[in-house]
Amino acid sequence: HSFYQLTLQGAKVIPADIIAPTTTHNPIHHAKHHRILLSDLFAHPEALAFGKTEEKVKKELELGVSDAFVKCEVFAGNRTNTSIMLPLQLGESLSFLSAAQLPV
């Protein structure tokens, strides 16, 4: 929740790197939980890029929702982000990402 507030609703633009493995280490229930997490990974860059207007929030929510709640769901877009997909989350993958971020 605090990550959401910081990146989407914060006063400053904070670049975000969103990293996820394409394969789960725990394929419980045909990796259903992992697929849900990946769908969230794909939704965040879109939200960061385009934001959400008051009209869109009202369309998504049921009628009768208070205006205060609608205002909490509105946020601007045009926020920098990068999505990185790894084949499997291993120590080597994370080490590679860390090394790639070092200044030259």
N, CA, C and O atoms as CSV, one atom per row, in Angstrom:
chain,resi,resn,atom,element,x,y,z
A,1,HIS,N,N,0.820,-1.186,0.000
A,1,HIS,CA,C,0.000,0.000,0.000
A,1,HIS,C,C,0.869,1.257,0.000
A,1,HIS,O,O,0.590,2.200,-0.741
A,2,SER,N,N,1.907,1.279,0.815
A,2,SER,CA,C,2.767,2.463,0.860
A,2,SER,C,C,3.530,2.634,-0.450
A,2,SER,O,O,3.790,3.758,-0.878
A,3,PHE,N,N,3.892,1.506,-1.091
A,3,PHE,CA,C,4.548,1.580,-2.400
A,3,PHE,C,C,3.606,2.217,-3.419
A,3,PHE,O,O,4.028,3.048,-4.223
A,4,TYR,N,N,2.341,1.831,-3.383
A,4,TYR,CA,C,1.326,2.397,-4.274
A,4,TYR,C,C,1.234,3.903,-4.063
A,4,TYR,O,O,1.257,4.672,-5.023
A,5,GLN,N,N,1.132,4.316,-2.815
A,5,GLN,CA,C,1.016,5.739,-2.529
A,5,GLN,C,C,2.252,6.507,-2.976
A,5,GLN,O,O,2.138,7.601,-3.528
A,6,LEU,N,N,3.414,5.949,-2.745
A,6,LEU,CA,C,4.658,6.626,-3.100
A,6,LEU,C,C,4.803,6.782,-4.609
A,6,LEU,O,O,5.099,7.877,-5.089
A,7,THR,N,N,4.601,5.707,-5.361
A,7,THR,CA,C,4.858,5.755,-6.803
A,7,THR,C,C,3.715,6.361,-7.603
A,7,THR,O,O,3.961,7.030,-8.606
A,8,LEU,N,N,2.481,6.146,-7.189
A,8,LEU,CA,C,1.353,6.637,-7.980
A,8,LEU,C,C,0.809,7.970,-7.491
A,8,LEU,O,O,0.412,8.808,-8.301
A,9,GLN,N,N,0.784,8.178,-6.192
A,9,GLN,CA,C,0.141,9.367,-5.653
A,9,GLN,C,C,1.105,10.340,-4.990
A,9,GLN,O,O,0.681,11.377,-4.481
A,10,GLY,N,N,2.386,10.025,-4.987
A,10,GLY,CA,C,3.357,10.890,-4.331
A,10,GLY,C,C,3.549,12.211,-5.060
A,10,GLY,O,O,3.262,12.322,-6.251
A,11,ALA,N,N,4.037,13.208,-4.335
A,11,ALA,CA,C,4.254,14.529,-4.913
A,11,ALA,C,C,5.447,14.545,-5.865
A,11,ALA,O,O,5.497,15.356,-6.789
A,12,LYS,N,N,6.404,13.652,-5.638
A,12,LYS,CA,C,7.582,13.571,-6.500
A,12,LYS,C,C,7.448,12.387,-7.449
A,12,LYS,O,O,6.820,11.380,-7.121
A,13,VAL,N,N,8.047,12.520,-8.629
A,13,VAL,CA,C,8.097,11.397,-9.561
A,13,VAL,C,C,9.256,10.504,-9.135
A,13,VAL,O,O,10.409,10.935,-9.116
A,14,ILE,N,N,8.944,9.270,-8.797
A,14,ILE,CA,C,9.956,8.317,-8.354
A,14,ILE,C,C,10.027,7.198,-9.378
A,14,ILE,O,O,9.067,6.442,-9.526
A,15,PRO,N,N,11.154,7.073,-10.095
A,15,PRO,CA,C,11.280,5.993,-11.080
A,15,PRO,C,C,11.156,4.630,-10.402
A,15,PRO,O,O,11.667,4.424,-9.301
A,16,ALA,N,N,10.480,3.716,-11.064
A,16,ALA,CA,C,10.272,2.386,-10.492
A,16,ALA,C,C,10.756,1.314,-11.457
A,16,ALA,O,O,10.453,1.356,-12.649
A,17,ASP,N,N,11.510,0.357,-10.932
A,17,ASP,CA,C,11.868,-0.852,-11.670
A,17,ASP,C,C,10.995,-1.967,-11.116
A,17,ASP,O,O,11.077,-2.296,-9.932
A,18,ILE,N,N,10.172,-2.540,-11.956
A,18,ILE,CA,C,9.274,-3.611,-11.538
A,18,ILE,C,C,9.845,-4.909,-12.090
A,18,ILE,O,O,9.914,-5.099,-13.304
A,19,ILE,N,N,10.251,-5.798,-11.196
A,19,ILE,CA,C,10.967,-7.016,-11.580
A,19,ILE,C,C,10.152,-8.233,-11.165
A,19,ILE,O,O,9.643,-8.297,-10.046
A,20,ALA,N,N,10.031,-9.201,-12.076
A,20,ALA,CA,C,9.297,-10.426,-11.749
A,20,ALA,C,C,9.843,-11.602,-12.546
A,20,ALA,O,O,10.253,-11.440,-13.696
A,21,PRO,N,N,9.850,-12.782,-11.939
A,21,PRO,CA,C,10.229,-13.991,-12.676
A,21,PRO,C,C,9.036,-14.517,-13.468
A,21,PRO,O,O,7.894,-14.414,-13.020
A,22,THR,N,N,9.299,-15.073,-14.628
A,22,THR,CA,C,8.213,-15.635,-15.435
A,22,THR,C,C,7.808,-17.016,-14.945
A,22,THR,O,O,6.707,-17.482,-15.241
A,23,THR,N,N,8.689,-17.675,-14.198
A,23,THR,CA,C,8.420,-19.017,-13.682
A,23,THR,C,C,8.418,-18.978,-12.160
A,23,THR,O,O,9.272,-18.338,-11.546
A,24,THR,N,N,7.467,-19.657,-11.564
A,24,THR,CA,C,7.391,-19.697,-10.107
A,24,THR,C,C,8.195,-20.865,-9.545
A,24,THR,O,O,8.389,-21.882,-10.211
A,25,HIS,N,N,8.652,-20.704,-8.325
A,25,HIS,CA,C,9.320,-21.797,-7.619
A,25,HIS,C,C,8.298,-22.705,-6.933
A,25,HIS,O,O,8.630,-23.821,-6.535
A,26,ASN,N,N,7.060,-22.232,-6.794
A,26,ASN,CA,C,6.006,-22.960,-6.089
A,26,ASN,C,C,4.768,-23.090,-6.968
A,26,ASN,O,O,3.833,-22.301,-6.826
A,27,PRO,N,N,4.740,-24.056,-7.864
A,27,PRO,CA,C,3.604,-24.176,-8.793
A,27,PRO,C,C,2.355,-24.787,-8.145
A,27,PRO,O,O,1.859,-25.818,-8.600
A,28,ILE,N,N,1.857,-24.159,-7.098
A,28,ILE,CA,C,0.661,-24.631,-6.411
A,28,ILE,C,C,-0.568,-24.226,-7.225
A,28,ILE,O,O,-0.652,-23.096,-7.707
A,29,HIS,N,N,-1.502,-25.133,-7.374
A,29,HIS,CA,C,-2.743,-24.881,-8.126
A,29,HIS,C,C,-2.437,-24.349,-9.521
A,29,HIS,O,O,-3.027,-23.360,-9.958
A,30,HIS,N,N,-1.526,-24.999,-10.210
A,30,HIS,CA,C,-1.145,-24.629,-11.583
A,30,HIS,C,C,-0.641,-23.189,-11.653
A,30,HIS,O,O,-0.900,-22.477,-12.623
A,31,ALA,N,N,0.073,-22.774,-10.624
A,31,ALA,CA,C,0.696,-21.441,-10.550
A,31,ALA,C,C,-0.324,-20.311,-10.628
A,31,ALA,O,O,-0.018,-19.235,-11.143
A,32,LYS,N,N,-1.529,-20.542,-10.123
A,32,LYS,CA,C,-2.579,-19.516,-10.168
A,32,LYS,C,C,-2.135,-18.229,-9.459
A,32,LYS,O,O,-2.311,-17.135,-9.996
A,33,HIS,N,N,-1.565,-18.355,-8.270
A,33,HIS,CA,C,-1.131,-17.177,-7.519
A,33,HIS,C,C,-0.076,-16.398,-8.299
A,33,HIS,O,O,-0.094,-15.167,-8.317
A,34,HIS,N,N,0.833,-17.112,-8.938
A,34,HIS,CA,C,1.886,-16.458,-9.714
A,34,HIS,C,C,1.290,-15.706,-10.910
A,34,HIS,O,O,1.735,-14.604,-11.230
A,35,ARG,N,N,0.311,-16.283,-11.555
A,35,ARG,CA,C,-0.337,-15.607,-12.691
A,35,ARG,C,C,-1.046,-14.331,-12.238
A,35,ARG,O,O,-1.053,-13.333,-12.959
A,36,ILE,N,N,-1.635,-14.362,-11.056
A,36,ILE,CA,C,-2.281,-13.161,-10.517
A,36,ILE,C,C,-1.231,-12.082,-10.260
A,36,ILE,O,O,-1.447,-10.915,-10.586
A,37,LEU,N,N,-0.103,-12.467,-9.682
A,37,LEU,CA,C,0.976,-11.500,-9.435
A,37,LEU,C,C,1.518,-10.919,-10.737
A,37,LEU,O,O,1.813,-9.726,-10.809
A,38,LEU,N,N,1.651,-11.755,-11.764
A,38,LEU,CA,C,2.132,-11.258,-13.058
A,38,LEU,C,C,1.131,-10.297,-13.686
A,38,LEU,O,O,1.536,-9.320,-14.316
A,39,SER,N,N,-0.158,-10.551,-13.530
A,39,SER,CA,C,-1.147,-9.618,-14.083
A,39,SER,C,C,-1.021,-8.259,-13.401
A,39,SER,O,O,-1.209,-7.224,-14.040
A,40,ASP,N,N,-0.704,-8.260,-12.114
A,40,ASP,CA,C,-0.470,-7.010,-11.403
A,40,ASP,C,C,0.784,-6.320,-11.934
A,40,ASP,O,O,0.824,-5.095,-12.048
A,41,LEU,N,N,1.805,-7.110,-12.259
A,41,LEU,CA,C,3.031,-6.551,-12.834
A,41,LEU,C,C,2.726,-5.821,-14.143
A,41,LEU,O,O,3.298,-4.764,-14.406
A,42,PHE,N,N,1.847,-6.365,-14.951
A,42,PHE,CA,C,1.520,-5.725,-16.222
A,42,PHE,C,C,0.615,-4.505,-16.030
A,42,PHE,O,O,0.634,-3.594,-16.857
A,43,ALA,N,N,-0.164,-4.474,-14.968
A,43,ALA,CA,C,-1.064,-3.344,-14.720
A,43,ALA,C,C,-0.317,-2.116,-14.199
A,43,ALA,O,O,-0.686,-0.988,-14.527
A,44,HIS,N,N,0.714,-2.317,-13.405
A,44,HIS,CA,C,1.424,-1.180,-12.810
A,44,HIS,C,C,2.075,-0.254,-13.836
A,44,HIS,O,O,1.903,0.960,-13.725
A,45,PRO,N,N,2.812,-0.757,-14.826
A,45,PRO,CA,C,3.398,0.169,-15.801
A,45,PRO,C,C,2.344,0.990,-16.547
A,45,PRO,O,O,2.558,2.167,-16.838
A,46,GLU,N,N,1.217,0.370,-16.849
A,46,GLU,CA,C,0.141,1.108,-17.527
A,46,GLU,C,C,-0.391,2.215,-16.622
A,46,GLU,O,O,-0.610,3.339,-17.074
A,47,ALA,N,N,-0.598,1.900,-15.358
A,47,ALA,CA,C,-1.084,2.907,-14.418
A,47,ALA,C,C,-0.073,4.038,-14.252
A,47,ALA,O,O,-0.447,5.211,-14.237
A,48,LEU,N,N,1.199,3.688,-14.128
A,48,LEU,CA,C,2.229,4.712,-13.984
A,48,LEU,C,C,2.329,5.588,-15.227
A,48,LEU,O,O,2.574,6.789,-15.119
A,49,ALA,N,N,2.145,5.009,-16.388
A,49,ALA,CA,C,2.272,5.763,-17.636
A,49,ALA,C,C,1.068,6.670,-17.892
A,49,ALA,O,O,1.233,7.819,-18.300
A,50,PHE,N,N,-0.136,6.160,-17.654
A,50,PHE,CA,C,-1.340,6.887,-18.070
A,50,PHE,C,C,-2.157,7.479,-16.932
A,50,PHE,O,O,-2.990,8.353,-17.173
A,51,GLY,N,N,-1.946,7.030,-15.704
A,51,GLY,CA,C,-2.708,7.552,-14.580
A,51,GLY,C,C,-4.157,7.112,-14.628
A,51,GLY,O,O,-4.527,6.225,-15.398
A,52,LYS,N,N,-4.984,7.749,-13.786
A,52,LYS,CA,C,-6.406,7.423,-13.758
A,52,LYS,C,C,-7.191,8.695,-13.471
A,52,LYS,O,O,-6.937,9.381,-12.481
A,53,THR,N,N,-8.131,8.999,-14.328
A,53,THR,CA,C,-8.941,10.205,-14.182
A,53,THR,C,C,-10.145,9.935,-13.282
A,53,THR,O,O,-10.490,8.785,-13.011
A,54,GLU,N,N,-10.766,11.002,-12.832
A,54,GLU,CA,C,-11.961,10.879,-11.992
A,54,GLU,C,C,-13.087,10.172,-12.744
A,54,GLU,O,O,-13.825,9.377,-12.162
A,55,GLU,N,N,-13.216,10.460,-14.024
A,55,GLU,CA,C,-14.261,9.821,-14.834
A,55,GLU,C,C,-14.045,8.312,-14.913
A,55,GLU,O,O,-14.996,7.537,-14.809
A,56,LYS,N,N,-12.790,7.898,-15.098
A,56,LYS,CA,C,-12.488,6.471,-15.201
A,56,LYS,C,C,-12.755,5.762,-13.874
A,56,LYS,O,O,-13.269,4.644,-13.860
A,57,VAL,N,N,-12.411,6.402,-12.771
A,57,VAL,CA,C,-12.661,5.810,-11.455
A,57,VAL,C,C,-14.157,5.618,-11.247
A,57,VAL,O,O,-14.588,4.564,-10.779
A,58,LYS,N,N,-14.948,6.623,-11.588
A,58,LYS,CA,C,-16.399,6.525,-11.410
A,58,LYS,C,C,-16.993,5.421,-12.276
A,58,LYS,O,O,-17.944,4.753,-11.867
A,59,LYS,N,N,-16.438,5.226,-13.468
A,59,LYS,CA,C,-16.906,4.140,-14.331
A,59,LYS,C,C,-16.614,2.778,-13.715
A,59,LYS,O,O,-17.441,1.869,-13.782
A,60,GLU,N,N,-15.438,2.642,-13.115
A,60,GLU,CA,C,-15.012,1.360,-12.552
A,60,GLU,C,C,-15.738,1.010,-11.255
A,60,GLU,O,O,-15.940,-0.166,-10.952
A,61,LEU,N,N,-16.121,2.009,-10.505
A,61,LEU,CA,C,-16.754,1.773,-9.207
A,61,LEU,C,C,-18.269,1.829,-9.323
A,61,LEU,O,O,-18.818,2.397,-10.266
A,62,GLU,N,N,-18.919,1.237,-8.356
A,62,GLU,CA,C,-20.377,1.261,-8.337
A,62,GLU,C,C,-20.867,2.668,-8.030
A,62,GLU,O,O,-20.142,3.480,-7.454
A,63,LEU,N,N,-22.092,2.943,-8.417
A,63,LEU,CA,C,-22.702,4.231,-8.094
A,63,LEU,C,C,-22.899,4.332,-6.587
A,63,LEU,O,O,-23.041,3.319,-5.903
A,64,GLY,N,N,-22.905,5.536,-6.083
A,64,GLY,CA,C,-23.122,5.734,-4.664
A,64,GLY,C,C,-21.854,5.790,-3.833
A,64,GLY,O,O,-21.927,5.905,-2.609
A,65,VAL,N,N,-20.706,5.711,-4.463
A,65,VAL,CA,C,-19.441,5.807,-3.740
A,65,VAL,C,C,-19.176,7.281,-3.445
A,65,VAL,O,O,-19.438,8.145,-4.283
A,66,SER,N,N,-18.664,7.560,-2.266
A,66,SER,CA,C,-18.435,8.952,-1.879
A,66,SER,C,C,-17.366,9.604,-2.751
A,66,SER,O,O,-16.465,8.940,-3.262
A,67,ASP,N,N,-17.490,10.915,-2.904
A,67,ASP,CA,C,-16.513,11.674,-3.689
A,67,ASP,C,C,-15.124,11.618,-3.057
A,67,ASP,O,O,-14.118,11.674,-3.764
A,68,ALA,N,N,-15.067,11.507,-1.731
A,68,ALA,CA,C,-13.770,11.420,-1.048
A,68,ALA,C,C,-13.033,10.158,-1.472
A,68,ALA,O,O,-11.817,10.183,-1.659
A,69,PHE,N,N,-13.759,9.054,-1.626
A,69,PHE,CA,C,-13.127,7.810,-2.059
A,69,PHE,C,C,-12.658,7.924,-3.501
A,69,PHE,O,O,-11.573,7.451,-3.838
A,70,VAL,N,N,-13.454,8.539,-4.348
A,70,VAL,CA,C,-13.081,8.705,-5.758
A,70,VAL,C,C,-11.789,9.504,-5.859
A,70,VAL,O,O,-10.906,9.157,-6.642
A,71,LYS,N,N,-11.672,10.559,-5.083
A,71,LYS,CA,C,-10.465,11.394,-5.123
A,71,LYS,C,C,-9.218,10.624,-4.683
A,71,LYS,O,O,-8.114,10.929,-5.133
A,72,CYS,N,N,-9.388,9.633,-3.811
A,72,CYS,CA,C,-8.250,8.809,-3.370
A,72,CYS,C,C,-7.747,7.901,-4.481
A,72,CYS,O,O,-6.590,7.478,-4.460
A,73,GLU,N,N,-8.599,7.598,-5.446
A,73,GLU,CA,C,-8.238,6.685,-6.523
A,73,GLU,C,C,-7.695,7.397,-7.762
A,73,GLU,O,O,-7.198,6.737,-8.675
A,74,VAL,N,N,-7.777,8.711,-7.814
A,74,VAL,CA,C,-7.315,9.492,-8.964
A,74,VAL,C,C,-5.826,9.791,-8.808
A,74,VAL,O,O,-5.367,10.164,-7.728
A,75,PHE,N,N,-5.075,9.623,-9.905
A,75,PHE,CA,C,-3.650,9.961,-9.879
A,75,PHE,C,C,-3.191,10.293,-11.291
A,75,PHE,O,O,-3.767,9.835,-12.278
A,76,ALA,N,N,-2.142,11.100,-11.362
A,76,ALA,CA,C,-1.584,11.515,-12.655
A,76,ALA,C,C,-0.703,10.411,-13.218
A,76,ALA,O,O,-0.218,9.550,-12.485
A,77,GLY,N,N,-0.508,10.448,-14.504
A,77,GLY,CA,C,0.381,9.487,-15.155
A,77,GLY,C,C,1.734,10.111,-15.438
A,77,GLY,O,O,2.197,10.973,-14.691
A,78,ASN,N,N,2.367,9.673,-16.519
A,78,ASN,CA,C,3.662,10.180,-16.955
A,78,ASN,C,C,4.741,9.989,-15.890
A,78,ASN,O,O,5.539,10.889,-15.627
A,79,ARG,N,N,4.753,8.792,-15.279
A,79,ARG,CA,C,5.755,8.460,-14.267
A,79,ARG,C,C,6.665,7.366,-14.814
A,79,ARG,O,O,6.205,6.351,-15.337
A,80,THR,N,N,7.953,7.598,-14.681
A,80,THR,CA,C,8.964,6.714,-15.249
A,80,THR,C,C,8.932,5.341,-14.587
A,80,THR,O,O,8.858,5.229,-13.363
A,81,ASN,N,N,8.988,4.288,-15.423
A,81,ASN,CA,C,9.065,2.937,-14.876
A,81,ASN,C,C,9.668,1.992,-15.898
A,81,ASN,O,O,9.629,2.242,-17.103
A,82,THR,N,N,10.227,0.901,-15.395
A,82,THR,CA,C,10.814,-0.137,-16.234
A,82,THR,C,C,10.311,-1.479,-15.737
A,82,THR,O,O,10.319,-1.741,-14.534
A,83,SER,N,N,9.872,-2.334,-16.655
A,83,SER,CA,C,9.467,-3.694,-16.291
A,83,SER,C,C,10.549,-4.651,-16.755
A,83,SER,O,O,11.000,-4.594,-17.899
A,84,ILE,N,N,10.961,-5.534,-15.852
A,84,ILE,CA,C,12.005,-6.506,-16.166
A,84,ILE,C,C,11.468,-7.892,-15.839
A,84,ILE,O,O,11.032,-8.155,-14.719
A,85,MET,N,N,11.506,-8.770,-16.832
A,85,MET,CA,C,11.059,-10.151,-16.637
A,85,MET,C,C,12.285,-11.059,-16.623
A,85,MET,O,O,13.123,-11.001,-17.523
A,86,LEU,N,N,12.380,-11.891,-15.599
A,86,LEU,CA,C,13.460,-12.866,-15.481
A,86,LEU,C,C,12.878,-14.258,-15.719
A,86,LEU,O,O,11.732,-14.512,-15.347
A,87,PRO,N,N,13.648,-15.169,-16.334
A,87,PRO,CA,C,13.105,-16.511,-16.544
A,87,PRO,C,C,12.810,-17.224,-15.228
A,87,PRO,O,O,11.814,-17.939,-15.123
A,88,LEU,N,N,13.661,-17.037,-14.230
A,88,LEU,CA,C,13.493,-17.667,-12.925
A,88,LEU,C,C,14.245,-16.818,-11.916
A,88,LEU,O,O,15.343,-16.336,-12.195
A,89,GLN,N,N,13.661,-16.638,-10.754
A,89,GLN,CA,C,14.322,-15.804,-9.751
A,89,GLN,C,C,15.406,-16.610,-9.054
A,89,GLN,O,O,15.132,-17.442,-8.189
A,90,LEU,N,N,16.610,-16.349,-9.441
A,90,LEU,CA,C,17.777,-17.008,-8.861
A,90,LEU,C,C,18.758,-15.945,-8.396
A,90,LEU,O,O,18.669,-14.786,-8.801
A,91,GLY,N,N,19.679,-16.336,-7.558
A,91,GLY,CA,C,20.702,-15.405,-7.105
A,91,GLY,C,C,21.500,-14.830,-8.257
A,91,GLY,O,O,21.869,-13.655,-8.237
A,92,GLU,N,N,21.774,-15.666,-9.279
A,92,GLU,CA,C,22.548,-15.202,-10.435
A,92,GLU,C,C,21.799,-14.105,-11.197
A,92,GLU,O,O,22.407,-13.140,-11.659
A,93,SER,N,N,20.493,-14.257,-11.324
A,93,SER,CA,C,19.687,-13.259,-12.037
A,93,SER,C,C,19.724,-11.923,-11.316
A,93,SER,O,O,19.897,-10.877,-11.942
A,94,LEU,N,N,19.561,-11.959,-10.007
A,94,LEU,CA,C,19.567,-10.725,-9.232
A,94,LEU,C,C,20.954,-10.095,-9.201
A,94,LEU,O,O,21.079,-8.870,-9.198
A,95,SER,N,N,21.994,-10.920,-9.177
A,95,SER,CA,C,23.364,-10.395,-9.230
A,95,SER,C,C,23.619,-9.694,-10.554
A,95,SER,O,O,24.257,-8.641,-10.593
A,96,PHE,N,N,23.122,-10.275,-11.637
A,96,PHE,CA,C,23.278,-9.665,-12.954
A,96,PHE,C,C,22.586,-8.309,-13.002
A,96,PHE,O,O,23.144,-7.345,-13.526
A,97,LEU,N,N,21.384,-8.231,-12.461
A,97,LEU,CA,C,20.659,-6.959,-12.445
A,97,LEU,C,C,21.396,-5.915,-11.614
A,97,LEU,O,O,21.473,-4.751,-12.004
A,98,SER,N,N,21.928,-6.322,-10.488
A,98,SER,CA,C,22.682,-5.394,-9.640
A,98,SER,C,C,23.911,-4.878,-10.368
A,98,SER,O,O,24.210,-3.686,-10.312
A,99,ALA,N,N,24.624,-5.760,-11.047
A,99,ALA,CA,C,25.824,-5.359,-11.782
A,99,ALA,C,C,25.469,-4.446,-12.945
A,99,ALA,O,O,26.227,-3.529,-13.261
A,100,ALA,N,N,24.341,-4.679,-13.580
A,100,ALA,CA,C,23.929,-3.862,-14.722
A,100,ALA,C,C,23.582,-2.440,-14.299
A,100,ALA,O,O,23.631,-1.528,-15.124
A,101,GLN,N,N,23.232,-2.230,-13.031
A,101,GLN,CA,C,22.842,-0.909,-12.540
A,101,GLN,C,C,24.020,-0.065,-12.063
A,101,GLN,O,O,23.857,1.124,-11.789
A,102,LEU,N,N,25.198,-0.664,-11.959
A,102,LEU,CA,C,26.359,0.076,-11.468
A,102,LEU,C,C,26.803,1.124,-12.483
A,102,LEU,O,O,26.780,0.862,-13.685
A,103,PRO,N,N,27.205,2.300,-12.021
A,103,PRO,CA,C,27.699,3.321,-12.951
A,103,PRO,C,C,29.017,2.884,-13.585
A,103,PRO,O,O,29.804,2.158,-12.979
A,104,VAL,N,N,29.237,3.337,-14.801
A,104,VAL,CA,C,30.452,2.960,-15.534
A,104,VAL,C,C,31.588,3.874,-15.147
A,104,VAL,O,O,32.701,3.725,-15.652
